[in-house]
Amino acid sequence: MAKKYDLIIVGGGSAGLGAAVAAYDAGIHNILLIEKEATFGGILNQCVHDGFGVHLFKKTLTGPEYAHYLVEMLKERPFDILLSSNVTDISDKQEVTVFVAGQGVMLFKTKAIILTTGSYERSAGAINLPGDRGAGIMNAGQAQYFLNLKGYEFAKDVLIVGSGDIGLIMARRLSLLGIKVHAVSEIMPHSSGLKRNIVQCLDDFNIPLYLSHKVTDVRGKPRIEEVDIAELDDKFEIIPGTTKTFKVDTLLLAVGLIPYVALSDNLGIPTSKSRGPVVNNNYQTQLPWFFVAGNALHIHDLADDAYFEGEEAGRAASLFINGKLKAPTNTLQVVPGYGINYVIPNNLELPLNTEELVLKFRPKENYENKRIVVKIDDTVIFKKFFPFLFPSELVILKVKKELLVAGEKLIVEVSDE
Ligand SMILES: Cc1cc2nc3c(=O)[nH]c(=O)nc-3n(C[C@H](O)[C@H](O)[C@H](O)COP(=O)(O)OP(=O)(O)OC[C@H]3O[C@@H](n4cnc5c(N)ncnc54)[C@H](O)[C@@H]3O)c2cc1C
């Protein structure tokens, strides 16, 4: 007989720990938290730089310190945990199959699930990287793991592709270790990283940033030896005569994180533009017992935001377990309008069961002096001025419950007015 839980949380990073703490505090104590790795924390464990925890702990911590503080919070809340345990399946009968290291396969039954499995990195194949596939081509997360957790120095000369925060932070980390970072190449005409990271991670180390550039060839086997990049025009076509060659032994790909949703995909739960499952304002999918939060839903810049989202999902799942949250009826669809890449949530349940509607979204491009307008059908219900909007910065907007009116679609858009 499968052991029964009220709530199973899959993934023990910031979001999963936030979900567990909030659900426990809401009175749900029959919880099982399952983590694939031997310790909790997820991405946090490999991020040795500081900048974590400003909102939650009111101090700036390294990733492992932040993970330690979160784990301390669990000690006051006794519930079941499984570490070194990989969830391989969640069935539509609400059964969870787990491979537990050293013990074999276990099956559990649950009233509700919160999926907090984080994200994976876009690979060389996903960006159609041309040329040889010699050793030395690796993802930034892998590199972080080797350097920070294993202590391997695997490179002497590096070219980084991708100028998001992960690429920028890796440029600084490698430079501090005495590894030569020749350049950062970015396909877009702008960096998708924070301005302060460009200054602190590239400018301070004299590392050039080549915007509107892409890799056109990689040469070398068994280890790579040379990488070519070339400039692109505004139609993303290569401009002849702009090739630059770098003699490097490592090409580090920092080309984006994607929500890891294999377990919800298996259940046929659709995904949205964020590449995470479609959810309503309760972080509830079309299966009323299946909730999602953190990077598994959309990519978060800040661990605090992933933690707070986990908390919200934990509270909503608790309501569901206590019979106080019904199956979604999706009263209002939420749609990204002009200039917006994606919006979370994807649907709203009205009347809202919270005082404010929290909208999270990313702009498609860099904008200056624009307004974010929230409309229900043709009625503008909310406007806010932003001197700057960047795709690299998640915007979190709170709209008061009483501003919501009846309609079909809630639209979030960038506007001049
Ligand atoms: C390089 C880098 C730098 C960053 N810098 C900062 C910063 O300075 N400040 C800041 O606040 N934030 C920063 N962030 C963002 C922040 O770390 C993340 O947004 C946040 O930690 C994501 O938490 P999560 O719980 O959603 O995902 P994760 O941390 O990825 O956790 C997911 C967990 O699920 C587990 N899991 C996955 N699949 C399964 C399965 N099938 N069974 C069991 N367990 C499973 C994983 O092992 C993992 O532990 C950074 C992120 C990166 C990548």
The ligand as an SDF file (V2000), in Angstrom:
LIG
                    3D

 53 58  0  0  0  0  0  0  0  0999 V2000
   24.0510   31.6470  -11.9070 C   0  0  0  0  0  0  0  0  0  0  0  0
   22.8820   32.1630  -11.1230 C   0  0  0  0  0  0  0  0  0  0  0  0
   23.0540   33.2710  -10.3310 C   0  0  0  0  0  0  0  0  0  0  0  0
   21.9980   33.7490   -9.5530 C   0  0  0  0  0  0  0  0  0  0  0  0
   22.2170   34.8350   -8.7530 N   0  0  0  0  0  0  0  0  0  0  0  0
   21.2520   35.2410   -7.9060 C   0  0  0  0  0  0  0  0  0  0  0  0
   21.5060   36.2950   -6.9450 C   0  0  0  0  0  0  0  0  0  0  0  0
   22.5970   36.8630   -6.8890 O   0  0  0  0  0  0  0  0  0  0  0  0
   20.4970   36.6270   -6.0830 N   0  0  0  0  0  0  0  0  0  0  0  0
   19.2930   35.9890   -6.1110 C   0  0  0  0  0  0  0  0  0  0  0  0
   18.4250   36.2850   -5.2850 O   0  0  0  0  0  0  0  0  0  0  0  0
   19.0220   35.0110   -7.0220 N   0  0  0  0  0  0  0  0  0  0  0  0
   19.9600   34.6330   -7.9190 C   0  0  0  0  0  0  0  0  0  0  0  0
   19.6950   33.6350   -8.8210 N   0  0  0  0  0  0  0  0  0  0  0  0
   18.3020   33.1430   -8.9680 C   0  0  0  0  0  0  0  0  0  0  0  0
   17.8870   32.1000   -7.9480 C   0  0  0  0  0  0  0  0  0  0  0  0
   18.9860   31.3460   -7.5380 O   0  0  0  0  0  0  0  0  0  0  0  0
   16.8020   31.1840   -8.5320 C   0  0  0  0  0  0  0  0  0  0  0  0
   15.8020   31.9420   -9.1340 O   0  0  0  0  0  0  0  0  0  0  0  0
   16.1310   30.3250   -7.4680 C   0  0  0  0  0  0  0  0  0  0  0  0
   17.1020   29.7670   -6.6020 O   0  0  0  0  0  0  0  0  0  0  0  0
   15.2890   29.2390   -8.1340 C   0  0  0  0  0  0  0  0  0  0  0  0
   14.7400   28.4120   -7.1660 O   0  0  0  0  0  0  0  0  0  0  0  0
   13.8260   27.1610   -7.5490 P   0  0  0  0  0  0  0  0  0  0  0  0
   13.4950   26.5020   -6.2620 O   0  0  0  0  0  0  0  0  0  0  0  0
   12.7110   27.5660   -8.4130 O   0  0  0  0  0  0  0  0  0  0  0  0
   14.7390   26.2210   -8.4610 O   0  0  0  0  0  0  0  0  0  0  0  0
   16.0410   25.3740   -8.1250 P   0  0  0  0  0  0  0  0  0  0  0  0
   16.9410   26.0840   -7.2100 O   0  0  0  0  0  0  0  0  0  0  0  0
   16.5710   24.9300   -9.4410 O   0  0  0  0  0  0  0  0  0  0  0  0
   15.4670   24.1010   -7.3400 O   0  0  0  0  0  0  0  0  0  0  0  0
   14.8310   23.0310   -7.9830 C   0  0  0  0  0  0  0  0  0  0  0  0
   15.1140   21.7780   -7.1930 C   0  0  0  0  0  0  0  0  0  0  0  0
   14.3150   20.7060   -7.7040 O   0  0  0  0  0  0  0  0  0  0  0  0
   15.0870   19.5240   -7.6900 C   0  0  0  0  0  0  0  0  0  0  0  0
   14.4830   18.5810   -8.6310 N   0  0  0  0  0  0  0  0  0  0  0  0
   14.3620   18.7470   -9.9740 C   0  0  0  0  0  0  0  0  0  0  0  0
   13.7480   17.6730  -10.5180 N   0  0  0  0  0  0  0  0  0  0  0  0
   13.4870   16.8200   -9.5010 C   0  0  0  0  0  0  0  0  0  0  0  0
   12.8680   15.5370   -9.4310 C   0  0  0  0  0  0  0  0  0  0  0  0
   12.4030   14.9220  -10.5250 N   0  0  0  0  0  0  0  0  0  0  0  0
   12.7540   14.9320   -8.2160 N   0  0  0  0  0  0  0  0  0  0  0  0
   13.2300   15.5480   -7.1020 C   0  0  0  0  0  0  0  0  0  0  0  0
   13.8170   16.7590   -7.1120 N   0  0  0  0  0  0  0  0  0  0  0  0
   13.9340   17.3900   -8.2910 C   0  0  0  0  0  0  0  0  0  0  0  0
   16.4720   20.0080   -8.0800 C   0  0  0  0  0  0  0  0  0  0  0  0
   17.4890   19.0960   -7.7220 O   0  0  0  0  0  0  0  0  0  0  0  0
   16.5720   21.3280   -7.3210 C   0  0  0  0  0  0  0  0  0  0  0  0
   17.1070   21.1550   -6.0340 O   0  0  0  0  0  0  0  0  0  0  0  0
   20.7330   33.1320   -9.6030 C   0  0  0  0  0  0  0  0  0  0  0  0
   20.5280   32.0050  -10.4250 C   0  0  0  0  0  0  0  0  0  0  0  0
   21.5970   31.5290  -11.1820 C   0  0  0  0  0  0  0  0  0  0  0  0
   21.3810   30.3210  -12.0540 C   0  0  0  0  0  0  0  0  0  0  0  0
  1  2  1  0
  2  3  1  0
  2 52  2  0
  3  4  2  0
  4  5  1  0
  4 50  1  0
  5  6  2  0
  6  7  1  0
  6 13  1  0
  7  8  2  0
  7  9  1  0
  9 10  1  0
 10 11  2  0
 10 12  1  0
 12 13  2  0
 13 14  1  0
 14 15  1  0
 14 50  1  0
 15 16  1  0
 16 17  1  0
 16 18  1  0
 18 19  1  0
 18 20  1  0
 20 21  1  0
 20 22  1  0
 22 23  1  0
 23 24  1  0
 24 25  2  0
 24 26  1  0
 24 27  1  0
 27 28  1  0
 28 29  2  0
 28 30  1  0
 28 31  1  0
 31 32  1  0
 32 33  1  0
 33 34  1  0
 33 48  1  0
 34 35  1  0
 35 36  1  0
 35 46  1  0
 36 37  1  0
 36 45  1  0
 37 38  2  0
 38 39  1  0
 39 40  1  0
 39 45  2  0
 40 41  1  0
 40 42  2  0
 42 43  1  0
 43 44  2  0
 44 45  1  0
 46 47  1  0
 46 48  1  0
 48 49  1  0
 50 51  2  0
 51 52  1  0
 52 53  1  0
M  END
$$$$
